[in-house]
Amino acid sequence: MNKKWAAKRLTINLTSSEAQKLEQYCSITGRPATDVIRELIRSLSSQGEKSSESS
């Protein structure tokens, strides 16, 4: 494993439909689930910053 990404390991529980949706998305895009999940987490951070700026 690349030490750059070894800062924190996370285990998540998904419903079968959530896991299937993630697998399908990864299959279509050719991207690993780890990259997809990281991107989604980063987008949450951006959304939080936007809402705090508008308050």
Summary of the structure (lengths in Angstrom):
residues: 55
radius of gyration: 14.2
end to end distance: 41.0
largest distance: 41.0
contacts: 88
relative contact order: 0.08
helix: 69%
strand: 0%
